[in-house]
Structure formats: C-alpha cells, structure tokens
Amino acid sequence: MIWQLTCYNTFALPNFNFENSGNSHDMKNKKQVHTGKLIKIKRSFKLSLVTKLSIILVVLSCLVYANSIRNGYVMDDVMVVSENRYVQKGLAGIPLLLTTHHLEGFGANNVSDYYRPLSLVMFAIEYRFFGLNPAEGHFFNIVFFAACVVLLFLFLNKLFNGEKVITAFTACLLFTVHPVHTEVVANIKSRDELLCFFFSFLSLILFISYAAKGKLYRLFTGSFCLFLAVLSKETAVTFLGVIPLVFFFYKNENKKRSLFITAGTVAVVVLFLCLWQYAQSRNPGQESLGAKLTHSLSSGSPEGVSTLAPKILVLGYQLKLLFVPYPLNANYSFSSYGYAGFGDWRVLVTCAAYFLLVFIGFGRLFKYKKDPWAFGILFYLVTLSLYSNIIPLGQPLANRYAFFPSAGFCFVFALAFERWILTSKASIATLKSVRSLVVLVPVLLCFSIMTIARNSDWRDNYTLNSADLPQSPGDYILQYKAGLALQVKYETEQDSAQKKQINDESIKHFLLSLEMNPDYTEAHSDIGVAYSRENNYDSAQFHFKRVLELNPSHFNASVNLATLLFKQQHFREAIFYYRKATGIDSTSGIAWYNMGICYARIHQLDSSVFCSKKVIEIAPEFDHYKSFGNAAILYKMMGNMDSAKKYEEIMKQYFPGFSL
C-alpha cells in the first residue's frame, strides 16, 4: 500500500479567453476550466520508505516506554535533579553547572570524577518551567530515546548508501525493545547517556554529508554536535576510534575530508579534556571514583585472586546480557556474579569470545571492502572499551554501559538475520515473509514484554530494590541500597510500630552489606543513622567514627556524629565535628546553625554570633529564618542592644510576634 498525504489547494484564476488562445486541445477536453471560476488542484506527497520506517520506530519507542512516565525519582535522580541545589536555581544555576564537576550541586561530599554539564543544564531549564515533576523528566527521556533510535537508523542507512535499509531497520527494531536499555530510559539521570548518543550520531550523519558534498558548515556543525555529545557524557570520547573507522574505511572517497573530520574530532576531545580538568581542579584532595572501585575490588575479592580476571569476567557478563537480558539489576558489583581466577571456565570463554571478535572484526575489515560485519563488531568493541574496567570508572558493570555497544550488537544480529533467515536480498516483502516473522516477532515480543515489566520496577527505590535483591542477594551494594530504600520509607510512615519495624529491617540489610564488605563507608554511615533513630547512641557513634577513619572527608558522617553528640549534650565534642563538617562543606546551613547553638550552651557568645551570621550569609531561610532571632537574643545577652534591635526588626518581618 502506498502512503499518501493529499493536499487540496484552491486558486482563483484570472479571466483568460481560452477560445482565442489557439489551444484546441483544451477546447476539446470535457473537463474544461470555466472563466473566473475556482478550481482545485490535487497534489500528492508520497512518504519515502525511510520516513515510513522511521515513524514505525518512533511509535514503537513510545509504546514500550509509555508506562515509565508514571515513575518517580529513583536512585541517582536525587543527585542530579530533586536534591541538586545548582539545578534548582533554574537558569541562574547554569554558570555553576558549566564550571563544576558533575555532583558538586548535590554536596561537597559527593565527589565526582565526571564533567557532564549538558544534562544538568537541561534539568535546570526544565526545573525553571516545570518545577520538580518526574513525569516531565520521564517524558523527555522517551522523546530523546525515540530520536536516538531514528538517528541510529538514518546513520546505518547512510553508511551503506541505502543498500542495507531493511537490515538497518531490523537492527533498530531490536535496539528499541531491548530490555538492557530500560535503565537509560526509565532513569531520568541517564539523560546524559541519551544526549550523548543523540549528538554523537547526529555528528556522524553531518560528517557523512560533509564527506560527500564538501560543505564546510557541515564539518563545523558536526564538530559542534560531537562537542555537545562529550559535554553530555564522556562515552563520546570513544568516537576517536569510531570516526576514523567510518571515514577511512567506509566513507573514504575523499581522504582530505576524512582527515579534516578526524582532526575536528581530536580538537573536540582535547577541548573537552581541558574543561574536565578545570572542573576537577575546583575539588582537589578527594578520593576519586576510580580509586573507590579499585579499593572495593581489592577489599572484596578472596585472597590470592587477581583483580584482572574479574574484570575480564565483567566483559563476558556484558556480552551475555545482550544475548539474554536476564536478570537485570540497577547495580552490579563484582560480588554479583562471583570472583573468578584465570582458571575459571567463564573467564576462559570470555577471553576466547573477545579474541574471536577482534580477529573477525579486523580480519574482515582489511579483507573485504566496506564489510558491514566488521563495522558492527568493531563499533561494539570500540564503544565498550571505555567500560572495560581497564580505566576504573566507579562501577564495574551497569546496564547503561551497554547503550552504545548494543548498537553494534543489534546490527550484527540484523546481518545474521538477513543472511540466514531472509537468505535473499532484504526487502519489505522478505521481511513480511512467514519465515522471517516466525523468528523476528517472538524475539521482539518477548523483549518488549520484558522491557515494559522492567519499567514498572523503576517506580521508586523500594520497588526497584525489591525486584533486584532476590536476583543477587550476595551483592553488598544491593543490600545497602535495600536498607537505604527502607530508610526513605521510614520517613513517610506515620504508624510508630511500623516505623520501628522498617528501621529494624533496614539495619539487617546494612549489617549484611557490612558483613560482605566491612569497609563500605556508606553502609557504616547510614546504619549509624538507623541506630540513632533507636537511641542506640553507642552503636551509632561506632559506625560514624568508622566512616571518618576510612574517609576523613565524609560530610554526612561528620555532621551526623556531631548532631548525635549534641543530643547527648556533649557540646564541646559536637563543636569539633561540626567544625570538621564546615571544613568539608562551608555552605552547610545545618552545621553552622547547630554549632552556633553549641557555642551558646557553653557560653561562648561571640563564637555563637559568628555562626548565626554565617547562616544568615549562606542560607538565611534556614529553619524558617530563625538565625535572625538567635542573633538578636545573643546580642541582648552580650549587652549590645543596638545590634539586638536591628536583628529583632528583621525577625519581625518573618515572625511579627517575635520580641526580645
């Protein structure tokens, strides 16, 4: 069936005298045009095959992820949206987001090795217009995912000059419904991954246009898009390998243009690395995410087991999830699948699989001209390289790490489908054949059902951890996150008996996490909070102090330990830890406020006034502007009535009944 868009345009014709025009054919035509009357001219616009297939991909993308719109903020969404103070400044926060590391807006203790400002800038703009609305965030994730799928399709089609349109479409069908992508689309935080993919493939399409036509503006806009990609996420740095692969082996008709494209790519990456270094220089002396991963691996692995073998096993697990995406977890640690030595069969199989991929990929690249199999395999290997754990990135494995590499995997799958299922030249007719549908439909249907079901797991932290923990009970990070999710649930529970039960259950999960990894600082920190809620102060102090032994710059442990000592009226010791907390984060209103109260309790009024003024300077609204009232009372106690009256008048603006 031919799809048509039909437009009817009405024109008023001038009063021509057709009888004297000399056109006898017009006179004989039964459908004569009468003078001065209106006629309708029918125009038909046929949608191209590529456009039709693109529309199908957009619709399918929206259908499989539609149920994620009802989800809330989950996991790292807190750090980048709902509790990020720079994002919540709206448009005013954009300069800060562009000049700081990824998580500085969430708190000084949350050091990040990353520089990914573009997604945060987008969140700040959305906050300005929509406020804190997770449905809006999920909606835009779906929109960008659909756009990513279409760009992948257009790129693959252009790469092979339209000769692989059905193969490209099959690859994108699988890419659209693959369950391993649920973390990227259903988690608002992963907008960075979506933007990176979107701008990376847009840059490739623009570069292909430049390579074909030589128009310089295509080169510059392509380079700019690639720059936006690396500002979204550092994954785009792997295009240092992808772009030479494309433009020296597949689109290599003009070597000079290929060199310009490669030079532009290098320049973009160098500029990005300079900006990254600048952002990192603003936060010196913190333990990096890579160092945390190395410490986690070495502290959790059995004695005598090499750290290289588990890293190789991760690569095998990554490949396995593309073939069989079950079970999926929001978090993987090395303990998720067991530590392994070089004698482990899984490590040996992984080594053999990747050696085979490298051999086939490079072998076919040099043996056959513009071989599609080589491109799919090498794209997978190149884009996966950043997440091979050779360079530690803070987490050994995550489903989002497969987002780029899976494009290569899906293309290889489509090539295999074309060769062994379609057998003849791929076309719409062969794609609709019974033989192809018997293979393709069950795979797409199964993956779609798994994706839709997995979207529901991402409803909130509690449902996500409830779904993931049974799959990996031996994972210390999942045990910790289960406890943390229960602590969040504790905050909203009204029934006191239920609150105690929830708190006790969270402590069990924290203890299991610490049993697996005794040096896990976050579990120590949060179990300290749980013990404090039970008034078990000795146990709480032990865990807070253990955190500070492992990481002296841990803000939460410092301020929580100080608050615990404050409750016990150990004011001088509390001041010590509050001062430590303000040394880590000088903008902490709670640390300065409570330290001021402690100084007042030991009658060091000058120091108490200093703290109150500090709160007024950095967070005047803290605790309903009570720092103004505290300053008024302190000045009165010191006999400075002029200053006392000054702050009393300010306080009356917020509390008219306030009086000294």
Secondary structure as GFF3:
##gff-version 3
##sequence-region A 1 660
A	DSSP	beta_strand	4	12	.	.	.	ID=ss1
A	DSSP	three_ten_helix	18	20	.	.	.	ID=ss2
A	DSSP	alpha_helix	24	28	.	.	.	ID=ss3
A	DSSP	beta_strand	38	46	.	.	.	ID=ss4
A	DSSP	alpha_helix	49	65	.	.	.	ID=ss5
A	DSSP	three_ten_helix	66	70	.	.	.	ID=ss6
A	DSSP	alpha_helix	77	77	.	.	.	ID=ss7
A	DSSP	pi_helix	78	82	.	.	.	ID=ss8
A	DSSP	three_ten_helix	87	93	.	.	.	ID=ss9
A	DSSP	alpha_helix	94	99	.	.	.	ID=ss10
A	DSSP	three_ten_helix	104	106	.	.	.	ID=ss11
A	DSSP	alpha_helix	117	130	.	.	.	ID=ss12
A	DSSP	alpha_helix	134	159	.	.	.	ID=ss13
A	DSSP	alpha_helix	165	177	.	.	.	ID=ss14
A	DSSP	three_ten_helix	179	181	.	.	.	ID=ss15
A	DSSP	alpha_helix	182	186	.	.	.	ID=ss16
A	DSSP	three_ten_helix	188	190	.	.	.	ID=ss17
A	DSSP	alpha_helix	191	213	.	.	.	ID=ss18
A	DSSP	alpha_helix	216	232	.	.	.	ID=ss19
A	DSSP	three_ten_helix	234	238	.	.	.	ID=ss20
A	DSSP	alpha_helix	239	249	.	.	.	ID=ss21
A	DSSP	alpha_helix	255	281	.	.	.	ID=ss22
A	DSSP	alpha_helix	289	300	.	.	.	ID=ss23
A	DSSP	alpha_helix	308	323	.	.	.	ID=ss24
A	DSSP	three_ten_helix	334	336	.	.	.	ID=ss25
A	DSSP	alpha_helix	345	367	.	.	.	ID=ss26
A	DSSP	alpha_helix	372	384	.	.	.	ID=ss27
A	DSSP	three_ten_helix	385	387	.	.	.	ID=ss28
A	DSSP	three_ten_helix	399	402	.	.	.	ID=ss29
A	DSSP	alpha_helix	405	417	.	.	.	ID=ss30
A	DSSP	pi_helix	418	422	.	.	.	ID=ss31
A	DSSP	alpha_helix	428	431	.	.	.	ID=ss32
A	DSSP	alpha_helix	434	457	.	.	.	ID=ss33
A	DSSP	alpha_helix	461	468	.	.	.	ID=ss34
A	DSSP	three_ten_helix	469	471	.	.	.	ID=ss35
A	DSSP	alpha_helix	476	492	.	.	.	ID=ss36
A	DSSP	alpha_helix	496	516	.	.	.	ID=ss37
A	DSSP	alpha_helix	521	533	.	.	.	ID=ss38
A	DSSP	alpha_helix	537	550	.	.	.	ID=ss39
A	DSSP	alpha_helix	555	567	.	.	.	ID=ss40
A	DSSP	alpha_helix	571	584	.	.	.	ID=ss41
A	DSSP	alpha_helix	589	601	.	.	.	ID=ss42
A	DSSP	alpha_helix	605	618	.	.	.	ID=ss43
A	DSSP	alpha_helix	626	637	.	.	.	ID=ss44
A	DSSP	alpha_helix	641	654	.	.	.	ID=ss45
###
